[in-house]
Amino acid sequence: MLLQASRNGYFFVLDRTNGKSLLTTTFGPVNWTLGVDKDGRPIPNPAKEPAPDGRLIAPDEGGMTNYRSPSFDPKTGLFIVSAAPSYSLYFAKLRMEFMGGRRRLRPVDEGHPRSN
């Protein structure tokens, strides 16, 4: 088996001989997905894509876990990982275009109130 606690908030258990998923689960708050597919891969949630008005995403850019190495305790059977539950607001910048002959820019994102 191969065990990985990923920065994206998911804990993966794979068969190391063929790469097949044995288990995929979260180990803290995760809201950027709709769940996992039949192969254990996270399914991105389109509603959590960055937008001009912002989206609250967990985990944040620091990740649920990062550089500290996890450990496995064979006596207890526990996989030990340093986890940091966190949220962040992500914004998408408006794309801008030059308005011919004028010295100002206007937003071109559809649906944004200032794009008209």
MDTraj code that builds the backbone (N, CA, C; nanometers):
import mdtraj as md
import numpy as np

residues = "MET LEU LEU GLN ALA SER ARG ASN GLY TYR PHE PHE VAL LEU ASP ARG THR ASN GLY LYS SER LEU LEU THR THR THR PHE GLY PRO VAL ASN TRP THR LEU GLY VAL ASP LYS ASP GLY ARG PRO ILE PRO ASN PRO ALA LYS GLU PRO ALA PRO ASP GLY ARG LEU ILE ALA PRO ASP GLU GLY GLY MET THR ASN TYR ARG SER PRO SER PHE ASP PRO LYS THR GLY LEU PHE ILE VAL SER ALA ALA PRO SER TYR SER LEU TYR PHE ALA LYS LEU ARG MET GLU PHE MET GLY GLY ARG ARG ARG LEU ARG PRO VAL ASP GLU GLY HIS PRO ARG SER ASN".split()
xyz = np.array([
    [0.0829, -0.1189, 0.0000],
    [0.0000, 0.0000, 0.0000],
    [0.0872, 0.1251, 0.0000],
    [0.0328, 0.2293, -0.0582],
    [0.0944, 0.3606, -0.0550],
    [-0.0076, 0.4545, 0.0078],
    [0.0340, 0.5283, 0.1109],
    [-0.0555, 0.6211, 0.1792],
    [-0.0038, 0.7625, 0.1592],
    [-0.0929, 0.8553, 0.1231],
    [-0.0530, 0.9940, 0.1047],
    [-0.1580, 1.0879, 0.1595],
    [-0.1155, 1.1772, 0.2472],
    [-0.1989, 1.2884, 0.2928],
    [-0.1595, 1.4069, 0.2051],
    [-0.2515, 1.4514, 0.1215],
    [-0.2196, 1.5525, 0.0219],
    [-0.2535, 1.6932, 0.0689],
    [-0.1849, 1.7904, 0.0128],
    [-0.2116, 1.9310, 0.0438],
    [-0.3555, 1.9682, 0.0106],
    [-0.4177, 1.8983, -0.0843],
    [-0.5532, 1.9328, -0.1262],
    [-0.6605, 1.8886, -0.0270],
    [-0.6197, 1.8261, 0.0844],
    [-0.7134, 1.7867, 0.1891],
    [-0.7624, 1.6438, 0.1801],
    [-0.7151, 1.5707, 0.0796],
    [-0.7562, 1.4313, 0.0640],
    [-0.6459, 1.3368, 0.1113],
    [-0.6895, 1.2254, 0.1681],
    [-0.6012, 1.1177, 0.2104],
    [-0.6238, 1.0029, 0.1123],
    [-0.5166, 0.9606, 0.0481],
    [-0.5247, 0.8567, -0.0541],
    [-0.4546, 0.7303, -0.0062],
    [-0.5183, 0.6170, -0.0289],
    [-0.4553, 0.4869, -0.0077],
    [-0.4614, 0.4154, -0.1420],
    [-0.3431, 0.3824, -0.1954],
    [-0.3337, 0.3191, -0.3260],
    [-0.2680, 0.1826, -0.3150],
    [-0.3042, 0.0942, -0.4049],
    [-0.2333, -0.0319, -0.4199],
    [-0.1043, 0.0015, -0.4923],
    [0.0088, -0.0151, -0.4279],
    [0.1346, 0.0290, -0.4878],
    [0.1771, -0.0572, -0.6062],
    [0.1162, -0.1725, -0.6252],
    [0.1537, -0.2588, -0.7375],
    [0.0861, -0.2167, -0.8677],
    [-0.0321, -0.1537, -0.8581],
    [-0.1020, -0.1165, -0.9811],
    [-0.1591, 0.0262, -0.9798],
    [-0.1443, 0.0988, -0.8692],
    [-0.1906, 0.2370, -0.8614],
    [-0.3397, 0.2545, -0.8405],
    [-0.4124, 0.1460, -0.8230],
    [-0.5580, 0.1550, -0.8023],
    [-0.5889, 0.2112, -0.6644],
    [-0.6947, 0.2918, -0.6598],
    [-0.7377, 0.3519, -0.5340],
    [-0.8058, 0.2487, -0.4454],
    [-0.7617, 0.2409, -0.3215],
    [-0.8266, 0.1561, -0.2224],
    [-0.9164, 0.2396, -0.1318],
    [-0.8769, 0.3665, -0.1123],
    [-0.9526, 0.4575, -0.0260],
    [-0.9154, 0.6009, -0.0614],
    [-1.0146, 0.6869, -0.0698],
    [-0.9928, 0.8306, -0.0813],
    [-1.0915, 0.8964, 0.0126],
    [-1.0395, 0.9763, 0.1044],
    [-1.1255, 1.0456, 0.2004],
    [-1.0595, 1.1767, 0.2406],
    [-1.1373, 1.2683, 0.2945],
    [-1.0807, 1.3942, 0.3428],
    [-1.0300, 1.3758, 0.4856],
    [-0.9334, 1.4598, 0.5243],
    [-0.8860, 1.4565, 0.6628],
    [-0.8962, 1.5944, 0.7276],
    [-0.9875, 1.6744, 0.6778],
    [-1.0154, 1.8071, 0.7307],
    [-1.1181, 1.8727, 0.6397],
    [-1.1486, 2.0008, 0.6638],
    [-1.2484, 2.0676, 0.5802],
    [-1.2012, 2.0831, 0.4361],
    [-1.2824, 2.0352, 0.3432],
    [-1.2556, 2.0445, 0.1996],
    [-1.3867, 2.0819, 0.1323],
    [-1.3868, 2.1919, 0.0558],
    [-1.5103, 2.2296, -0.0127],
    [-1.4887, 2.2609, -0.1603],
    [-1.3699, 2.2357, -0.2113],
    [-1.3418, 2.2667, -0.3512],
    [-1.3839, 2.1546, -0.4460],
    [-1.4359, 2.0441, -0.3916],
    [-1.4771, 1.9317, -0.4744],
    [-1.6240, 1.8970, -0.4522],
    [-1.6768, 1.8175, -0.5450],
    [-1.8113, 1.7631, -0.5321],
    [-1.8074, 1.6245, -0.4698],
    [-1.6884, 1.5734, -0.4465],
    [-1.6675, 1.4383, -0.3957],
    [-1.5584, 1.3713, -0.4763],
    [-1.5617, 1.2387, -0.4829],
    [-1.4621, 1.1648, -0.5598],
    [-1.5313, 1.0756, -0.6623],
    [-1.4616, 1.0485, -0.7725],
    [-1.5174, 0.9607, -0.8744],
    [-1.4929, 0.8144, -0.8375],
    [-1.5342, 0.7236, -0.9241],
    [-1.5231, 0.5805, -0.8943],
    [-1.3785, 0.5346, -0.8812],
    [-1.2842, 0.6131, -0.9363],
    [-1.1420, 0.5797, -0.9270],
    [-1.0729, 0.6499, -0.8107],
    [-1.1495, 0.7196, -0.7274],
    [-1.0933, 0.7855, -0.6107],
    [-1.0311, 0.9208, -0.6374],
    [-1.0586, 0.9798, -0.7542],
    [-1.0045, 1.1113, -0.7861],
    [-1.1038, 1.2196, -0.7507],
    [-1.0573, 1.3285, -0.6879],
    [-1.1486, 1.4391, -0.6549],
    [-1.2136, 1.4980, -0.7803],
    [-1.3407, 1.5344, -0.7680],
    [-1.4161, 1.5974, -0.8765],
    [-1.4263, 1.7466, -0.8438],
    [-1.3583, 1.8325, -0.9206],
    [-1.3635, 1.9765, -0.8916],
    [-1.5061, 2.0307, -0.8948],
    [-1.5339, 2.1247, -0.8057],
    [-1.6640, 2.1904, -0.7985],
    [-1.6571, 2.3204, -0.8779],
    [-1.7276, 2.3308, -0.9916],
    [-1.7226, 2.4532, -1.0718],
    [-1.7678, 2.5777, -0.9947],
    [-1.8540, 2.5610, -0.8962],
    [-1.9019, 2.6748, -0.8169],
    [-1.7922, 2.7328, -0.7275],
    [-1.6803, 2.6630, -0.7146],
    [-1.5704, 2.7119, -0.6310],
    [-1.4555, 2.7712, -0.7117],
    [-1.4759, 2.7880, -0.8428],
    [-1.3749, 2.8563, -0.9242],
    [-1.3676, 3.0018, -0.8802],
    [-1.2482, 3.0615, -0.8759],
    [-1.2384, 3.2025, -0.8374],
    [-1.3294, 3.2897, -0.9235],
    [-1.3867, 3.3931, -0.8620],
    [-1.4793, 3.4831, -0.9308],
    [-1.4548, 3.6259, -0.8829],
    [-1.5010, 3.7259, -0.9591],
    [-1.4800, 3.8649, -0.9181],
    [-1.5325, 3.8968, -0.7783],
    [-1.6406, 3.8303, -0.7351],
    [-1.6943, 3.8575, -0.6016],
    [-1.6356, 3.7654, -0.4941],
    [-1.5441, 3.6763, -0.5322],
    [-1.4728, 3.5927, -0.4362],
    [-1.5413, 3.4600, -0.4069],
    [-1.4613, 3.3594, -0.3738],
    [-1.5110, 3.2276, -0.3348],
    [-1.4316, 3.1810, -0.2136],
    [-1.5031, 3.1304, -0.1127],
    [-1.4394, 3.0772, 0.0071],
    [-1.4006, 2.9326, -0.0206],
    [-1.2710, 2.9031, -0.0111],
    [-1.2178, 2.7714, -0.0470],
    [-1.1415, 2.7121, 0.0707],
    [-1.1607, 2.5819, 0.0895],
    [-1.0841, 2.5074, 0.1893],
    [-1.0276, 2.3823, 0.1223],
    [-0.9018, 2.3502, 0.1470],
    [-0.8032, 2.4281, 0.2218],
    [-0.7493, 2.5449, 0.1395],
    [-0.6774, 2.6338, 0.2073],
    [-0.6218, 2.7503, 0.1384],
    [-0.4933, 2.7130, 0.0643],
    [-0.4228, 2.8156, 0.0125],
    [-0.3035, 2.7901, -0.0692],
    [-0.1893, 2.7241, 0.0076],
    [-0.1908, 2.7320, 0.1399],
    [-0.0882, 2.6647, 0.2200],
    [-0.1105, 2.5150, 0.2261],
    [-0.2302, 2.4727, 0.1941],
    [-0.2618, 2.3299, 0.1931],
    [-0.3015, 2.2779, 0.3301],
    [-0.3715, 2.1661, 0.3312],
    [-0.4115, 2.1024, 0.4572],
    [-0.2890, 2.0497, 0.5320],
    [-0.1906, 2.0056, 0.4564],
    [-0.0624, 1.9634, 0.5121],
    [0.0422, 2.0115, 0.4141],
    [0.1667, 2.0189, 0.4582],
    [0.2664, 2.0696, 0.3667],
    [0.3966, 1.9934, 0.3807],
    [0.5031, 2.0564, 0.4238],
    [0.6361, 1.9967, 0.4134],
    [0.6694, 1.8943, 0.5213],
    [0.5980, 1.8941, 0.6343],
    [0.6316, 1.7983, 0.7396],
    [0.5962, 1.6566, 0.6956],
    [0.6898, 1.5655, 0.7166],
    [0.6680, 1.4272, 0.6746],
    [0.5695, 1.3570, 0.7665],
    [0.4770, 1.2797, 0.7094],
    [0.3880, 1.1994, 0.7932],
    [0.4632, 1.0784, 0.8480],
    [0.4024, 1.0124, 0.9442],
    [0.4626, 0.8934, 1.0050],
    [0.3569, 0.7852, 1.0195],
    [0.4027, 0.6622, 1.0228],
    [0.3141, 0.5498, 1.0496],
    [0.3649, 0.4787, 1.1733],
    [0.2761, 0.4564, 1.2702],
    [0.3115, 0.3858, 1.3925],
    [0.2598, 0.2427, 1.3820],
    [0.3496, 0.1449, 1.3602],
    [0.3045, 0.0066, 1.3432],
    [0.2422, -0.0526, 1.4698],
    [0.2779, -0.0010, 1.5865],
    [0.2191, -0.0530, 1.7112],
    [0.0711, -0.0182, 1.7223],
    [0.0376, 0.1063, 1.6851],
    [-0.1023, 0.1505, 1.6963],
    [-0.1780, 0.1398, 1.5643],
    [-0.1042, 0.1289, 1.4530],
    [-0.1675, 0.1261, 1.3216],
    [-0.2127, 0.2632, 1.2756],
    [-0.1622, 0.3687, 1.3417],
    [-0.2035, 0.5053, 1.3073],
    [-0.1089, 0.5695, 1.2067],
    [-0.1670, 0.6401, 1.1108],
    [-0.0935, 0.7236, 1.0173],
    [-0.1025, 0.8647, 1.0740],
    [0.0096, 0.9241, 1.1060],
    [0.0119, 1.0533, 1.1747],
    [0.0587, 1.1612, 1.0772],
    [-0.0229, 1.2661, 1.0649],
    [0.0084, 1.3739, 0.9712],
    [-0.0192, 1.5083, 1.0380],
    [0.0662, 1.6052, 1.0100],
    [0.0454, 1.7418, 1.0578],
    [-0.0579, 1.8073, 0.9664],
    [-0.1702, 1.8472, 1.0220],
    [-0.2774, 1.9073, 0.9415],
    [-0.3114, 2.0467, 0.9931],
    [-0.3413, 2.1357, 0.9005],
    [-0.3757, 2.2732, 0.9356],
    [-0.5022, 2.3135, 0.8606],
    [-0.6200, 2.2881, 0.9174],
    [-0.7440, 2.3289, 0.8505],
    [-0.7448, 2.4801, 0.8278],
    [-0.7781, 2.5219, 0.7077],
    [-0.7747, 2.6640, 0.6758],
    [-0.8650, 2.6957, 0.5574],
    [-0.9080, 2.8203, 0.5522],
    [-0.9937, 2.8706, 0.4447],
    [-0.9312, 2.9975, 0.3888],
    [-0.9660, 3.0307, 0.2661],
    [-0.9206, 3.1554, 0.2076],
    [-1.0209, 3.2001, 0.1018],
    [-1.0273, 3.3307, 0.0794],
    [-1.1107, 3.3862, -0.0275],
    [-1.0261, 3.4002, -0.1533],
    [-1.0770, 3.3491, -0.2636],
    [-1.0076, 3.3582, -0.3917],
    [-1.0904, 3.4424, -0.4867],
    [-1.0230, 3.5370, -0.5519],
    [-1.0884, 3.6278, -0.6441],
    [-1.0298, 3.6108, -0.7833],
    [-1.1120, 3.6321, -0.8847],
    [-1.0648, 3.6366, -1.0226],
    [-1.0620, 3.7828, -1.0642],
    [-0.9525, 3.8234, -1.1237],
    [-0.9446, 3.9600, -1.1737],
    [-1.0228, 3.9708, -1.3022],
    [-1.0819, 4.0878, -1.3223],
    [-1.1527, 4.1128, -1.4470],
    [-1.0525, 4.1240, -1.5607],
    [-1.0858, 4.0658, -1.6733],
    [-1.0034, 4.0864, -1.7922],
    [-1.0378, 4.2257, -1.8447],
    [-0.9385, 4.2979, -1.8906],
    [-0.9627, 4.4336, -1.9360],
    [-0.9246, 4.4465, -2.0836],
    [-0.9934, 4.5361, -2.1526],
    [-0.9568, 4.5641, -2.2911],
    [-0.9488, 4.7153, -2.3105],
    [-0.8644, 4.7564, -2.4041],
    [-0.8484, 4.8977, -2.4342],
    [-0.9656, 4.9425, -2.5190],
    [-1.0271, 5.0535, -2.4792],
    [-1.1382, 5.1097, -2.5569],
    [-1.0767, 5.2058, -2.6576],
    [-1.0767, 5.1639, -2.7830],
    [-1.0086, 5.2363, -2.8904],
    [-1.0105, 5.3871, -2.8792],
    [-0.8932, 5.4468, -2.8821],
    [-0.8804, 5.5909, -2.8791],
    [-0.8985, 5.6524, -2.7412],
    [-0.9367, 5.5755, -2.6413],
    [-0.9572, 5.6289, -2.5069],
    [-0.8478, 5.5792, -2.4147],
    [-0.8250, 5.6523, -2.3108],
    [-0.7223, 5.6145, -2.2148],
    [-0.7825, 5.5436, -2.0945],
    [-0.8813, 5.4629, -2.1130],
    [-0.9365, 5.3882, -2.0020],
    [-0.9683, 5.2462, -2.0464],
    [-0.9767, 5.1603, -1.9510],
    [-1.0057, 5.0204, -1.9779],
    [-1.1444, 4.9881, -1.9267],
    [-1.2057, 4.8858, -1.9816],
    [-1.3347, 4.8420, -1.9305],
    [-1.3319, 4.6904, -1.9116],
    [-1.4062, 4.6389, -1.8125],
    [-1.4125, 4.4941, -1.7926],
    [-1.4826, 4.4261, -1.9088],
    [-1.4372, 4.3082, -1.9457],
    [-1.4999, 4.2344, -2.0548],
    [-1.5606, 4.1034, -2.0092],
    [-1.5607, 4.0749, -1.8793],
    [-1.6204, 3.9509, -1.8299],
    [-1.7718, 3.9578, -1.8421],
    [-1.8299, 3.8572, -1.9050],
    [-1.9750, 3.8517, -1.9199],
    [-2.0410, 3.8391, -1.7840],
    [-2.1511, 3.9046, -1.7675],
    [-2.2270, 3.8912, -1.6449],
    [-2.1836, 3.9852, -1.5339],
    [-2.0705, 4.0535, -1.5507],
    [-2.0276, 4.1469, -1.4473],
    [-2.0989, 4.2792, -1.4711],
    [-2.1542, 4.3408, -1.3650],
    [-2.2350, 4.4617, -1.3834],
    [-2.1630, 4.5768, -1.4525],
    [-2.0296, 4.5843, -1.4421],
    [-1.9568, 4.6954, -1.5038],
    [-1.9070, 4.6607, -1.6435],
    [-1.9450, 4.5475, -1.7005],
    [-1.8906, 4.5071, -1.8306],
    [-1.9676, 4.5652, -1.9476],
    [-2.0728, 4.6373, -1.9242],
    [-2.1527, 4.6929, -2.0346],
    [-2.1064, 4.8328, -2.0701],
])
top = md.Topology()
chain = top.add_chain()
for i, resn in enumerate(residues, 1):
    res = top.add_residue(resn, chain, resSeq=i)
    for name in ("N", "CA", "C"):
        top.add_atom(name, md.element.get_by_symbol(name[0]), res)
traj = md.Trajectory(xyz[None], top)
